[in-house]
Amino acid sequence: MLSLFFSYSHADEELRDQLEQQLAILKRQKVISVWHDRRILAGSEIDHSIDAQLEAADIILLLVSPAFLASDYCYDREMTRAMERHHAGGARVIPVILRPCAWHDAPFGKLMATPTDGKPVTLWPDRDQAFLEVTNAIKAAAKTLGDIPGAPPAPTGLSNHAALDATTPAPRSSNLRLAKTFTERDKDAFKLESFEYMAKFFENSLNELQSRNDGIEGTFRRIDANRFSAVIYRSGKTVARCTVFMGSHSFIDGIAYSANDTPDSNSFNECLSVHSDDQMLYLKGMGMGSYMRQQADTKLSQEGASELYWGMFIEPLQRR
């Protein structure tokens, strides 16, 4: 069984938990065992425990985000030592890109990152699919490792974990999560935050689109607290229009998208409403249109929902 070490910022703990859930099948199959600093028991020396596990790990996951890059402990201590072991052939380092950041310029920037093409997990419409990509990458790496050259040999008949009895806390389950409950206030706040995020997402994306492409202009207009519109022009001719608005009644209780620049709140092409499971709040579409029917059961993050609506908006411009 290969040992896997999570190097991450506590700001990304929720994302780490979601990834660990996806890795459950590899743990059940005894392909890997996982360790992160939340497994340190009270009374243990934190730095000593982390260093011991980092030295013993066969696979080191760097959970990359702005918070990870900003953390002196993650970047200067854990990542630096991880890369030393990687270059010496003692461990395999796998960057997992959680959130958008300038990771290509880091020492691990030349390594093959996951999910596919290094697209940040939070930008995937379906976060479970993103973490499945990560799981498959870890599984593929595990198949190629076996006995890693340069790794210190464990005593005969003992695993890496058994060899660390003097420095490692007693083993315990990482399955300690309890179900969460979300109030109507929580859901309303999430809907508002999602709408505000989506408005900024569209405005910034339009600015970047026109800066990168000659002859393309975009306009963003915040109509009121609950509505914004966007238009794309090519050589002065309209290519795409949309209005995104937030409703609060039974007909539209979510964030709706209309493929027109319109004040009408009774006509729309899709609507995302707020749902919850036992761990998180998410957005879910009604499944209007053939493409959206394929996404009907997808749990969308704020980033994923924004990317989905942006994809609907920009699609006419991308037709050949």
C-alpha positions as CSV (number, residue, x, y, z in Angstrom):
1,M,0.0,0.0,0.0
2,L,1.3,3.4,-1.0
3,S,1.2,6.3,1.5
4,L,-0.2,9.6,0.3
5,F,0.4,13.0,1.9
6,F,-1.8,16.1,1.6
7,S,0.1,19.4,1.5
8,Y,-2.6,22.1,1.6
9,S,-3.7,25.3,3.2
10,H,-6.4,25.1,5.8
11,A,-8.4,27.7,3.7
12,D,-9.0,24.8,1.3
13,E,-10.0,22.2,3.9
14,E,-13.5,21.8,2.5
15,L,-12.0,21.0,-0.9
16,R,-9.5,18.6,0.6
17,D,-12.4,16.8,2.4
18,Q,-14.3,16.4,-0.9
19,L,-11.2,15.0,-2.6
20,E,-10.6,12.5,0.2
21,Q,-14.2,11.2,-0.3
22,Q,-13.4,10.5,-3.9
23,L,-10.3,8.6,-2.9
24,A,-12.3,6.3,-0.6
25,I,-12.3,3.6,-3.3
26,L,-8.5,3.6,-3.5
27,K,-8.3,3.3,0.3
28,R,-10.8,0.4,0.3
29,Q,-8.8,-1.4,-2.4
30,K,-5.7,-0.8,-0.3
31,V,-4.0,1.0,-3.1
32,I,-3.2,4.0,-0.8
33,S,-3.4,5.2,2.7
34,V,-3.8,8.9,3.2
35,W,-2.5,11.4,5.8
36,H,-2.9,15.1,6.5
37,D,-2.3,17.3,9.5
38,R,-5.9,16.8,10.9
39,R,-4.8,13.3,11.8
40,I,-2.3,14.6,14.4
41,L,-3.5,13.7,17.9
42,A,-3.5,16.1,20.8
43,G,-0.2,16.3,22.6
44,S,1.9,15.3,19.5
45,E,4.6,17.6,18.2
46,I,3.1,19.1,15.1
47,D,6.2,19.9,13.0
48,H,7.8,16.5,13.9
49,S,4.7,14.6,12.9
50,I,4.3,16.4,9.6
51,D,8.0,16.0,8.7
52,A,7.9,12.3,9.5
53,Q,4.9,11.7,7.3
54,L,6.3,13.9,4.5
55,E,9.5,11.9,4.5
56,A,7.6,8.6,4.4
57,A,5.1,9.5,1.7
58,D,5.2,7.7,-1.6
59,I,2.8,10.2,-3.2
60,I,2.7,13.9,-2.2
61,L,-0.4,15.9,-3.3
62,L,0.1,19.7,-3.5
63,L,-3.4,21.1,-3.3
64,V,-2.6,24.4,-5.1
65,S,-4.5,27.6,-4.6
66,P,-3.7,31.3,-3.9
67,A,-3.8,30.4,-0.1
68,F,-1.3,27.5,-0.7
69,L,1.1,29.8,-2.6
70,A,0.8,32.4,0.1
71,S,1.5,30.0,2.9
72,D,5.1,30.1,4.0
73,Y,4.7,26.6,5.7
74,C,3.1,25.0,2.6
75,Y,5.4,26.7,0.0
76,D,8.8,27.0,1.8
77,R,8.7,23.9,3.9
78,E,6.4,21.2,2.6
79,M,6.6,22.0,-1.1
80,T,10.3,22.6,-1.1
81,R,11.0,19.2,0.6
82,A,8.5,17.5,-1.6
83,M,10.2,18.7,-4.7
84,E,13.6,17.6,-3.3
85,R,12.2,14.1,-2.8
86,H,10.6,14.1,-6.2
87,H,13.8,15.0,-8.0
88,A,15.7,12.4,-6.0
89,G,13.2,9.7,-7.0
90,G,12.0,9.1,-3.5
91,A,8.4,10.3,-4.0
92,R,6.0,11.3,-6.7
93,V,4.7,14.9,-6.5
94,I,1.3,15.6,-8.1
95,P,0.0,19.1,-8.2
96,V,-3.8,19.3,-7.8
97,I,-5.0,22.7,-8.9
98,L,-7.9,23.7,-6.7
99,R,-8.4,27.4,-7.5
100,P,-7.1,29.8,-10.1
101,C,-3.6,31.1,-9.3
102,A,-0.2,31.7,-10.9
103,W,1.1,28.1,-10.3
104,H,3.0,27.7,-13.6
105,D,5.8,29.9,-12.2
106,A,6.3,27.8,-9.1
107,P,9.0,25.1,-8.8
108,F,6.3,22.4,-9.6
109,G,5.0,24.4,-12.6
110,K,6.6,22.0,-15.1
111,L,5.0,18.9,-13.6
112,M,1.8,17.4,-15.1
113,A,-1.0,18.8,-13.0
114,T,-4.5,17.5,-12.5
115,P,-7.4,17.8,-13.2
116,T,-6.9,17.6,-17.0
117,D,-4.9,20.5,-18.4
118,G,-4.5,22.0,-14.9
119,K,-8.0,23.4,-15.0
120,P,-8.8,24.5,-11.4
121,V,-11.3,22.3,-9.6
122,T,-13.6,25.2,-8.7
123,L,-14.0,26.1,-12.4
124,W,-15.5,22.7,-13.3
125,P,-19.3,22.8,-13.7
126,D,-19.3,19.4,-11.9
127,R,-16.9,19.4,-9.0
128,D,-17.3,15.6,-8.5
129,Q,-16.1,15.1,-12.0
130,A,-13.1,17.2,-11.4
131,F,-12.1,15.2,-8.3
132,L,-12.8,12.0,-10.2
133,E,-10.1,13.2,-12.7
134,V,-7.7,13.7,-9.8
135,T,-8.5,10.2,-8.4
136,N,-7.8,8.6,-11.8
137,A,-4.5,10.5,-12.0
138,I,-3.5,9.2,-8.6
139,K,-4.6,5.7,-9.5
140,A,-2.5,5.8,-12.7
141,A,0.5,7.1,-10.7
142,A,0.1,4.4,-8.1
143,K,0.3,1.7,-10.8
144,T,3.7,2.9,-12.0
145,L,5.3,3.3,-8.6
146,G,5.8,0.0,-6.8
147,D,9.1,0.2,-4.9
148,I,10.3,3.8,-5.4
149,P,14.0,4.1,-6.1
150,G,15.7,6.2,-3.4
151,A,13.1,5.7,-0.8
152,P,14.5,4.5,2.6
153,P,13.7,0.8,3.0
154,A,11.3,-0.1,5.7
155,P,12.2,-2.9,8.1
156,T,11.4,-6.4,6.9
157,G,7.6,-7.2,7.2
158,L,6.7,-3.6,8.1
159,S,5.0,-0.9,6.1
160,N,6.1,2.7,6.1
161,H,3.5,3.5,8.7
162,A,4.6,0.7,11.0
163,A,8.2,1.9,10.7
164,L,7.2,5.2,12.0
165,D,5.6,4.0,15.3
166,A,7.8,6.2,17.4
167,T,6.7,9.4,15.6
168,T,3.3,8.6,14.2
169,P,0.0,9.0,16.1
170,A,-2.1,5.9,16.5
171,P,-4.1,5.1,13.4
172,R,-7.7,6.2,13.2
173,S,-10.4,6.7,10.6
174,S,-10.6,9.9,8.5
175,N,-14.3,9.3,8.2
176,L,-15.3,11.8,11.0
177,R,-17.6,14.1,9.0
178,L,-21.1,14.7,10.4
179,A,-24.1,15.9,8.3
180,K,-24.7,19.6,8.1
181,T,-28.0,21.4,8.0
182,F,-28.8,24.6,6.1
183,T,-31.5,27.1,6.9
184,E,-33.6,29.1,4.5
185,R,-31.4,32.1,5.5
186,D,-28.3,30.2,4.5
187,K,-29.8,29.3,1.1
188,D,-30.9,32.9,0.5
189,A,-27.4,34.2,1.3
190,F,-25.9,31.6,-1.0
191,K,-28.1,32.6,-3.8
192,L,-27.2,36.3,-3.4
193,E,-23.5,35.5,-3.1
194,S,-23.8,33.3,-6.3
195,F,-25.5,36.1,-8.2
196,E,-22.9,38.7,-7.2
197,Y,-20.1,36.3,-8.1
198,M,-21.7,35.6,-11.5
199,A,-22.0,39.4,-12.2
200,K,-18.3,39.9,-11.5
201,F,-17.5,36.8,-13.5
202,F,-19.3,38.1,-16.6
203,E,-17.9,41.6,-16.3
204,N,-14.3,40.4,-16.0
205,S,-14.7,37.7,-18.7
206,L,-16.1,40.4,-21.2
207,N,-13.1,42.6,-20.4
208,E,-10.6,39.9,-21.0
209,L,-12.4,38.6,-24.1
210,Q,-12.2,42.0,-25.9
211,S,-8.6,42.6,-24.8
212,R,-7.6,39.4,-26.4
213,N,-9.5,39.6,-29.7
214,D,-9.4,42.4,-32.2
215,G,-12.8,43.4,-33.5
216,I,-14.6,42.1,-30.4
217,E,-16.3,44.4,-28.0
218,G,-18.3,43.6,-25.0
219,T,-20.6,45.6,-22.8
220,F,-21.8,44.8,-19.3
221,R,-24.6,46.7,-17.6
222,R,-25.7,46.2,-14.0
223,I,-29.4,47.1,-14.2
224,D,-30.3,46.8,-10.6
225,A,-29.5,44.7,-7.5
226,N,-31.1,41.6,-9.1
227,R,-30.3,41.9,-12.8
228,F,-27.5,42.4,-15.2
229,S,-27.1,42.2,-19.0
230,A,-24.2,41.5,-21.3
231,V,-23.7,42.0,-25.1
232,I,-20.9,40.8,-27.4
233,Y,-20.2,42.7,-30.7
234,R,-18.0,41.6,-33.6
235,S,-17.0,44.4,-35.8
236,G,-19.9,46.4,-34.4
237,K,-22.5,43.7,-35.1
238,T,-24.3,42.0,-32.2
239,V,-23.3,38.3,-31.8
240,A,-24.8,37.5,-28.4
241,R,-27.0,39.1,-25.8
242,C,-28.1,37.8,-22.4
243,T,-29.8,38.9,-19.2
244,V,-29.2,37.2,-15.9
245,F,-31.6,37.9,-13.1
246,M,-32.5,36.7,-9.6
247,G,-36.0,35.7,-8.7
248,S,-37.7,35.2,-5.3
249,H,-41.1,33.7,-6.1
250,S,-42.4,30.3,-6.9
251,F,-42.1,30.8,-10.7
252,I,-38.5,31.7,-10.5
253,D,-36.8,30.9,-7.2
254,G,-33.2,31.1,-8.3
255,I,-30.9,32.7,-10.9
256,A,-32.3,32.7,-14.4
257,Y,-30.6,33.2,-17.8
258,S,-32.3,34.7,-20.8
259,A,-30.6,34.8,-24.2
260,N,-31.9,38.3,-24.8
261,D,-31.3,41.8,-23.4
262,T,-34.7,42.1,-21.8
263,P,-36.4,43.4,-18.7
264,D,-38.9,40.5,-18.9
265,S,-38.8,38.3,-15.9
266,N,-41.3,35.7,-17.2
267,S,-39.2,34.3,-20.1
268,F,-35.9,32.6,-19.6
269,N,-33.8,29.8,-21.1
270,E,-32.5,28.2,-17.9
271,C,-32.8,28.7,-14.2
272,L,-30.5,27.6,-11.4
273,S,-31.9,27.1,-8.0
274,V,-30.2,26.5,-4.6
275,H,-30.1,23.0,-3.2
276,S,-28.2,21.3,-0.4
277,D,-26.9,17.9,0.5
278,D,-25.6,16.8,3.9
279,Q,-22.4,18.8,3.4
280,M,-22.8,21.8,1.1
281,L,-25.0,24.2,-0.7
282,Y,-25.0,24.1,-4.5
283,L,-26.8,25.2,-7.6
284,K,-28.8,22.9,-9.9
285,G,-30.4,23.6,-13.2
286,M,-34.0,22.8,-14.4
287,G,-32.6,21.0,-17.4
288,M,-34.1,23.2,-20.1
289,G,-32.7,22.5,-23.6
290,S,-30.8,19.3,-24.7
291,Y,-27.4,20.4,-23.2
292,M,-28.9,21.5,-19.9
293,R,-30.8,18.2,-19.6
294,Q,-27.4,16.5,-19.5
295,Q,-26.5,18.8,-16.6
296,A,-29.8,18.5,-14.7
297,D,-28.3,16.4,-11.9
298,T,-25.0,18.2,-11.7
299,K,-24.1,20.0,-8.4
300,L,-22.8,23.3,-9.5
301,S,-20.5,25.6,-7.4
302,Q,-20.7,29.3,-7.9
303,E,-17.7,29.1,-10.3
304,G,-19.3,26.2,-12.1
305,A,-22.6,27.9,-12.5
306,S,-21.0,31.1,-13.8
307,E,-18.9,29.1,-16.3
308,L,-22.1,27.3,-17.4
309,Y,-24.0,30.5,-18.1
310,W,-20.9,32.1,-19.7
311,G,-20.6,29.0,-22.0
312,M,-24.3,29.5,-23.1
313,F,-23.6,33.2,-23.7
314,I,-20.4,32.9,-25.7
315,E,-21.4,29.8,-27.7
316,P,-22.7,31.8,-30.8
317,L,-19.3,33.6,-31.0
318,Q,-17.5,30.3,-31.0
319,R,-19.4,28.7,-33.9
320,R,-17.4,28.3,-37.0
